[in-house]
Amino acid sequence: MIGTTTLADYLVKAGDRLPEEANRVLEALINEGNMNKEDLSLLSRVKRAVLDHVIMQLYALGLVDVSTEGKSKICSLTKLGEEYISLLAERKAG
């Protein structure tokens, strides 16, 4: 039997599987906006080697986008990422 899961439930369950560094990365992107990986590593207090792994997980979920500007990789929060953050805030509040 196939169960039905809402997108909100799916995102919450997927978020539960992410490492704690993922929340710090998302918070840094919310507070500071788009930035390169070096700045993101410093602001989120996540080691660079770990950051690459976390960014790929967030990218796979569609929460973060990565673009290239020259030699830099610029990370940004997607619309789905913004909705995910709002969803977490709602769940935390209520």
Secondary structure by P-SEA (a helix, b strand, c coil): cbbbbcaaaaaaaaaaaccaaaaaaaaaaaacccccaaaaaaaacccaaaaaaaaaaaaaaccbbbbbcccbbbbbbcaaaaaaaaaaaaaaac
